[in-house]
Amino acid sequence: MAAVIEKQAPKPLPFQWQFAAGAVAGVSEILTMYPLDVVKTRFQLQVGTGGADGYSSIGDCFKKIIKNEGFGTLYRGIIPPIMVEAPKRATKFASNEQYTIIYRNFLGQDVNKQALSILTGVSAGITEAFLVVPFELVKIRLQDKGNAGKYNGTIDALSKIVRHEGPLTLFNGLEATLWRHAMWNGGYFGCIQGVKNAIPEAQTPNGNLARNFVAGAVGGTFATMLNTPFDVVKTRIQNQSKGSVVNFRALYKGFVPKVLRLGPGGGILLVVFDTVSTFIRKHIL
């Protein structure tokens, strides 16, 4: 009878290579899914039905943006996330790996894998949040249709915000951002571990890609359900909207376009990160 060989987990990459793999994954996801982020922000900033110019559905939002503002508006404000997405996603994955090593050394090697994944995810999310707040604020200001004639691009928006509102304005919404990223990363990495535990180990490279995509997509969807209320609050604070969140349903404004982005986006992130990490192990290290 042939011996059953237990498959060992891949050896962790050095920090700089974890950072590089996370950066490639982040830029890949943002280039693919960004228009849905614009739609999500428009829904979150809309107070009530938004009147005659309001959006009634995702399709209606896409249609009105393209018709009234041009197709390029779907990529308006993409420079700040492109600038921050590489270090942001790199920080997400690299710090998650580093926290895993730290907590394993502190708690012992026999710690529950899913509990460890949640703990490391929350820690990585808090670390990531401090990096992204200023870039998120500039992105939100540029995406708001009410600011269409106010800012002439990313640098102009940044300079006007600092000049007229003060540099500390760039950190408006920090607390909500901390909660948003802690909840998303904890839910994402924790759910990935749970899904992988439930799905048999893949026997082929394509099977492994599919397994990672499913785990990442389920993780991204679950994490989005957890963190959307904090994302709505953060968006309102950073845009200084005069509208108020008046009920529980309002805390889930923009949920559908967000989950359509971050569900598949979570799968893309995990697949690209794993693929790049495997390439680095085989061809560089």
C-alpha positions as CSV (number, residue, x, y, z in Angstrom):
1,M,0.0,0.0,0.0
2,A,1.4,3.3,-1.0
3,A,2.3,5.6,1.9
4,V,0.1,8.7,2.3
5,I,2.3,11.8,2.2
6,E,0.9,14.8,4.1
7,K,1.3,17.9,2.1
8,Q,3.3,20.6,4.0
9,A,2.3,24.2,4.0
10,P,4.6,26.4,1.7
11,K,7.5,28.0,3.5
12,P,6.7,31.7,4.3
13,L,8.4,34.1,2.0
14,P,10.8,36.8,3.3
15,F,9.0,40.0,4.2
16,Q,10.1,41.9,1.1
17,W,8.8,39.2,-1.2
18,Q,5.5,39.0,0.7
19,F,5.3,42.7,0.3
20,A,5.9,42.5,-3.5
21,A,3.3,39.7,-4.0
22,G,0.7,41.7,-2.1
23,A,1.5,44.8,-4.2
24,V,0.9,42.9,-7.4
25,A,-2.3,41.4,-6.1
26,G,-3.6,44.8,-5.0
27,V,-3.0,46.6,-8.3
28,S,-4.5,43.7,-10.2
29,E,-7.7,43.9,-8.1
30,I,-8.1,47.7,-8.3
31,L,-7.6,47.8,-12.0
32,T,-10.3,45.1,-12.5
33,M,-12.9,46.2,-10.0
34,Y,-12.6,50.0,-9.6
35,P,-15.7,51.2,-11.4
36,L,-17.8,49.3,-8.8
37,D,-16.1,51.3,-6.1
38,V,-17.2,54.5,-7.8
39,V,-20.8,53.3,-7.9
40,K,-20.6,52.1,-4.2
41,T,-19.4,55.6,-3.1
42,R,-22.1,57.4,-5.1
43,F,-24.8,55.2,-3.3
44,Q,-23.2,55.8,0.1
45,L,-23.2,59.6,-0.4
46,Q,-26.7,59.7,-1.7
47,V,-29.2,61.0,0.9
48,G,-32.6,59.4,0.6
49,T,-33.6,58.8,-3.0
50,G,-31.3,61.6,-4.2
51,G,-34.1,63.4,-6.1
52,A,-34.3,63.4,-9.9
53,D,-30.6,62.9,-10.3
54,G,-30.5,60.0,-7.8
55,Y,-29.6,56.4,-8.5
56,S,-32.2,53.6,-8.2
57,S,-30.0,50.7,-9.0
58,I,-26.5,49.7,-10.0
59,G,-27.4,49.7,-13.7
60,D,-29.1,53.1,-13.4
61,C,-26.0,54.5,-11.6
62,F,-23.7,53.2,-14.4
63,K,-26.0,54.5,-17.1
64,K,-26.3,58.0,-15.5
65,I,-22.6,58.4,-14.8
66,I,-21.7,57.4,-18.4
67,K,-24.4,59.5,-20.0
68,N,-24.1,62.7,-17.8
69,E,-20.4,62.7,-16.9
70,G,-18.6,60.4,-19.4
71,F,-17.1,56.9,-19.2
72,G,-13.9,58.3,-17.8
73,T,-15.7,59.2,-14.6
74,L,-15.9,55.5,-13.7
75,Y,-12.1,55.8,-13.2
76,R,-12.2,59.3,-11.6
77,G,-10.2,59.2,-8.4
78,I,-8.3,56.1,-9.3
79,I,-4.8,57.7,-8.8
80,P,-5.0,57.8,-5.0
81,P,-5.9,54.1,-4.7
82,I,-3.4,53.1,-7.3
83,M,-0.7,55.0,-5.3
84,V,-1.8,53.4,-2.1
85,E,-3.0,50.0,-3.3
86,A,0.4,48.5,-3.8
87,P,1.6,49.3,-0.3
88,K,-1.9,48.8,1.1
89,R,-2.5,45.3,-0.2
90,A,1.2,44.5,0.4
91,T,0.8,45.6,4.0
92,K,-2.4,43.5,4.3
93,F,-0.8,40.3,3.2
94,A,2.8,40.8,4.5
95,S,1.7,42.0,8.0
96,N,-0.8,39.1,8.1
97,E,2.0,36.7,7.5
98,Q,4.3,38.4,10.0
99,Y,1.5,38.5,12.7
100,T,1.0,34.8,12.1
101,I,4.6,34.1,13.0
102,I,4.5,36.4,16.0
103,Y,1.3,35.0,17.4
104,R,2.4,31.4,16.8
105,N,5.6,32.0,18.7
106,F,3.6,33.7,21.5
107,L,0.6,31.3,21.7
108,G,2.2,28.1,20.6
109,Q,2.1,26.0,17.4
110,D,-1.1,24.2,18.4
111,V,-3.3,27.3,18.5
112,N,-6.6,27.0,16.6
113,K,-5.9,27.9,12.9
114,Q,-9.2,29.7,12.3
115,A,-8.9,31.7,15.6
116,L,-5.4,32.6,14.7
117,S,-6.4,33.7,11.2
118,I,-9.1,36.0,12.6
119,L,-6.6,37.5,15.2
120,T,-3.8,38.1,12.6
121,G,-6.4,39.5,10.1
122,V,-7.7,42.1,12.7
123,S,-4.1,43.0,13.5
124,A,-3.2,43.4,9.9
125,G,-6.3,45.5,9.3
126,I,-5.4,48.0,12.0
127,T,-1.9,48.3,10.6
128,E,-3.3,48.8,7.1
129,A,-5.8,51.4,8.2
130,F,-3.2,54.0,9.3
131,L,-1.7,53.9,5.9
132,V,-4.8,54.4,3.8
133,V,-6.8,57.2,5.6
134,P,-5.4,60.2,3.7
135,F,-5.7,58.5,0.3
136,E,-9.2,57.3,1.0
137,L,-10.3,60.8,1.9
138,V,-8.9,62.3,-1.4
139,K,-10.5,59.4,-3.3
140,I,-13.9,60.0,-1.7
141,R,-13.8,63.7,-2.4
142,L,-13.0,63.1,-6.1
143,Q,-15.7,60.4,-6.5
144,D,-18.5,62.6,-5.2
145,K,-20.5,64.1,-8.1
146,G,-21.0,67.2,-5.9
147,N,-17.3,67.9,-6.1
148,A,-17.1,67.5,-9.9
149,G,-16.0,71.2,-10.5
150,K,-14.3,71.7,-7.2
151,Y,-11.1,69.7,-7.7
152,N,-8.9,69.5,-10.8
153,G,-7.4,66.1,-10.2
154,T,-5.6,64.3,-7.3
155,I,-2.9,66.9,-6.5
156,D,-5.3,69.8,-6.7
157,A,-7.7,68.1,-4.4
158,L,-4.9,67.3,-1.9
159,S,-3.5,70.8,-1.9
160,K,-7.0,72.4,-1.5
161,I,-8.0,70.2,1.3
162,V,-4.7,70.9,3.2
163,R,-4.8,74.6,2.4
164,H,-8.5,75.3,3.2
165,E,-9.3,72.6,5.9
166,G,-5.9,71.9,7.4
167,P,-3.6,68.8,7.2
168,L,-5.3,67.0,10.0
169,T,-8.5,66.8,7.8
170,L,-6.7,64.1,5.9
171,F,-7.2,61.9,8.9
172,N,-10.9,62.5,9.3
173,G,-12.6,59.1,9.6
174,L,-9.6,57.4,11.2
175,E,-11.6,55.6,13.9
176,A,-14.2,54.3,11.4
177,T,-11.4,53.3,9.0
178,L,-9.7,51.3,11.8
179,W,-13.0,49.5,12.5
180,R,-13.6,49.0,8.7
181,H,-10.2,47.4,8.1
182,A,-10.1,45.4,11.3
183,M,-13.5,43.9,10.6
184,W,-12.8,43.2,6.9
185,N,-9.4,41.6,7.3
186,G,-10.5,39.6,10.3
187,G,-13.5,38.3,8.4
188,Y,-11.6,37.8,5.2
189,F,-8.7,35.8,6.5
190,G,-10.8,33.9,9.1
191,C,-13.3,32.9,6.5
192,I,-10.7,31.8,4.0
193,Q,-9.3,29.4,6.6
194,G,-12.8,28.1,7.3
195,V,-13.6,27.5,3.6
196,K,-10.2,25.8,3.0
197,N,-10.8,23.5,5.9
198,A,-14.2,22.5,4.3
199,I,-12.9,22.1,0.8
200,P,-10.6,19.1,0.0
201,E,-7.0,19.8,-1.0
202,A,-6.7,20.4,-4.7
203,Q,-4.6,17.9,-6.7
204,T,-3.9,20.1,-9.7
205,P,-2.6,23.7,-10.2
206,N,-6.0,24.7,-11.8
207,G,-7.8,23.1,-9.0
208,N,-5.7,25.0,-6.5
209,L,-6.5,28.3,-8.3
210,A,-10.2,27.5,-8.2
211,R,-10.0,26.6,-4.5
212,N,-8.2,29.8,-3.7
213,F,-10.7,31.9,-5.7
214,V,-13.7,30.3,-4.0
215,A,-12.2,30.8,-0.6
216,G,-11.2,34.4,-1.3
217,A,-14.6,35.2,-2.9
218,V,-16.5,33.8,0.1
219,G,-14.1,35.5,2.5
220,G,-14.5,38.8,0.6
221,T,-18.3,38.6,0.6
222,F,-18.5,37.7,4.4
223,A,-16.0,40.5,5.3
224,T,-18.0,43.0,3.3
225,M,-21.2,42.1,5.2
226,L,-19.3,42.8,8.5
227,N,-17.6,46.0,7.6
228,T,-20.1,47.9,5.3
229,P,-21.6,50.0,8.2
230,F,-18.2,51.3,9.2
231,D,-17.4,52.0,5.5
232,V,-20.6,54.1,5.2
233,V,-19.8,56.1,8.3
234,K,-16.2,56.6,7.1
235,T,-17.4,57.8,3.7
236,R,-19.9,60.3,5.3
237,I,-17.2,61.7,7.7
238,Q,-14.6,62.0,5.0
239,N,-16.9,63.8,2.6
240,Q,-18.4,66.0,5.4
241,S,-21.9,65.0,4.2
242,K,-24.7,66.9,5.9
243,G,-27.0,63.9,5.5
244,S,-27.3,61.7,8.5
245,V,-27.5,57.9,8.8
246,V,-30.9,57.6,10.3
247,N,-31.6,53.8,10.4
248,F,-30.0,50.4,10.1
249,R,-30.7,50.1,6.4
250,A,-28.8,53.3,5.7
251,L,-25.7,51.7,7.2
252,Y,-25.8,49.2,4.3
253,K,-26.0,51.9,1.5
254,G,-23.9,50.8,-1.4
255,F,-23.7,47.2,-0.1
256,V,-24.6,45.5,-3.4
257,P,-22.0,47.2,-5.6
258,K,-19.5,46.8,-2.8
259,V,-20.1,43.1,-2.4
260,L,-20.0,42.7,-6.2
261,R,-16.6,44.3,-6.1
262,L,-15.1,42.8,-2.9
263,G,-16.5,39.3,-3.3
264,P,-14.8,38.5,-6.6
265,G,-12.1,41.0,-5.7
266,G,-11.3,38.9,-2.6
267,G,-10.9,35.9,-4.9
268,I,-8.7,37.8,-7.3
269,L,-6.5,39.0,-4.4
270,L,-5.9,35.5,-3.0
271,V,-5.3,33.9,-6.4
272,V,-2.8,36.6,-7.6
273,F,-1.0,36.6,-4.2
274,D,-0.7,32.8,-4.2
275,T,0.3,32.7,-7.8
276,V,3.0,35.4,-7.5
277,S,4.2,33.8,-4.2
278,T,4.6,30.4,-5.9
279,F,6.4,32.1,-8.9
280,I,8.8,33.8,-6.4
281,R,9.5,30.5,-4.6
282,K,10.2,28.6,-7.8
283,H,12.1,31.1,-9.9
284,I,13.6,33.8,-7.6
285,L,14.5,32.3,-4.2
